[in-house]
Amino acid sequence: MELKEVQISEIKNLKLIYVFTTDSIFKNESNKYVGAKVVFDKNKTFSLDYKDKHFSMFIKRILERYHKEKDKRKIILLGGLTKKLVSDSSFAVLDKTEIKGTQEVGLPSYNTSDNEIKKYDSFLKEVIGMILTIYKNYEVLNISSIKGFNNKYIVTYHIGPVEKQIPIIISRVDKDTIEFRLSRVDGSKVPVSGTITSDGGLVNINWQSNDEKVKASITYDALENTVERKVTSDDETIIYDESKDTILEEDISLINFYFTLSGIPVPSHILKTSDNSFLLADEITLSEDDKELLYANTGAVINVLDNEVNIKYRVKNCFSKYNNQINAVLDEETEEITFRKIKVDDKQGILIEHKSSSAGSNDRYTYEVLELSEEVDMRNIFNVERRYAVDKELRTLETAKQYIRQYEGGKK
């Protein structure tokens, strides 16, 4: 554990909390950021600003201790921003009842790097299609699959009735970004590389040729309801496209169906990125005056396949000052829900994994089972016969099947 993490963990017996911002960012002698300071125990002090990687952990610790201690001792809340931070329900850290069956390690088969890359499938297909179109001038192109493991994948595509394949390197950079590299396409050298970054309801795709003569970007922004595709060659724009897919009533119904099953609200801004893949976003103002703004930003992505559905839902509590010249994320929580078919003996069901992540905390996993009366295509709404939570730790897929057998056999 790092020194600052130890210091933060020792904060208790609060005397004063002060969340501060500057009066003017144009004063050279002033701090040009948001920060926080606490006085605790026997007049100990500790402070951090938003640029420190431990800032979110610090804010969360302050809130946890305040809500535990506020009825037992007098705690001075210095300034309006401080009072807003500790009293507003959007920031309050509530005591959460530990759910039976919560575990710190998820099922290995649900949490491989290849599964993480699969969540970018629709974006990878679009960018590879763009590259093939630019370099090979294909007019009738369909990318059918991207399969592989250990960073080495094969893209299968069709030019009319003719099937072709190309190798591609795909690797995970961090929790929100993957990178890809191509070297040859259909016998021709095509050295290009790029990244795909997914941040809630915003996705940025950037790629370029190794000589940097060709550069391209694709941006999906659900909050702004915009799509932009741009390609330049020797700094001259050769492609610019803002077209968007039409969202159908059945798309909305499918999104509502899975979000309801997940127990999370549906953001109001929805952007279709491909068939059965969508970005969603919302932004709600929590507090605002002439100089500063507290707001909650919600972003989500949902991918629907015939045998699996993935939802990533993120809420950020943010601070902005002086027309976005200073910005900070005060707190962030992410829910990842995976619905996957599971067959136990001859009976079909769905095993749901809920993964919760937040700053300064370990990931938490819980599982649920949906019993089905028949085989289903998860791209369509279906009936659930029975639903129940798993109340013990699952270490492997086989232990999950054993649990389902016992439960459905009446032993639970």
C-alpha angles and dihedrals in degrees: 000000000000121000094251091050089054091048092050092048090055094058110117140125091053120209102170138010121194123179107185144186131181125266091223132011089204095069107097094206094054131089107255098206147057117269142160136227131189134192112205145158111003095355095298114159134205131176139174137175129224093259091069114093089226094057096100090048089050093051091048092050091051091052094046093052094043094055091047095047106031095093094046103047142021110261119187114224106201115206137357096276091055092051090048092050097052098038104042112097091220089067101031114114104221125202104258121211108235109245114227108246095033111145136182096221122058129215108288093226091056096046109049123129088243090058089052091052091048088064088068092053098116093048092047091052092052096048093044089049089052092051093048092048093051098044101034102027092225111177100189108042133159124174107207104178149354111207136166145087142239092039093301114109140168122221113210116199139162131227098198104306094341117101119213135175136205131185120238134181113225123177137169115245098182140328092295105029139063129180130210137195132196125187107171136024122188094334095316128107109249107168105185135144136184151154137241117207122189117194110171108286093357126081124182121191120187130174139161142178116261091250088050092231091121119048128173142177138186120194126188114188114178095182091056092034091229138135123191127183118182134173126181130189117196087348092304117118110239099167130031119165133166099173119140133199117250115250111227129206090249089055091056091046092051093048092049090048095056096038090052090050088050094051095234129120120253112244112234099232112073128181123185112220099176139333106318095355121106143171120214133189146172135179122199125187112228100178133355141177135158094288111023141038135198113198143162118230118198123191133172143173126200126191119189122198129170093260104020141038126195127194125183113189122183132183120192123188104208143185126212130182135184099009096314095312088123120035133171139171108227097183138357135191128183130195119194117189123188122190111194132171116247126186118207111189101312098334124099122219143149125246113206122204118199114196118187123193132178138164114282094009136096119251114266126208131197130173138213134184128220115201114213130197094211145008110289139196105225091212086076133056112262140185121260116213097192138351129201139167122241107240099191136059117275115208101173140010089256092057087052090054091048090052091051092049091052094045095048091042090063096251093116 
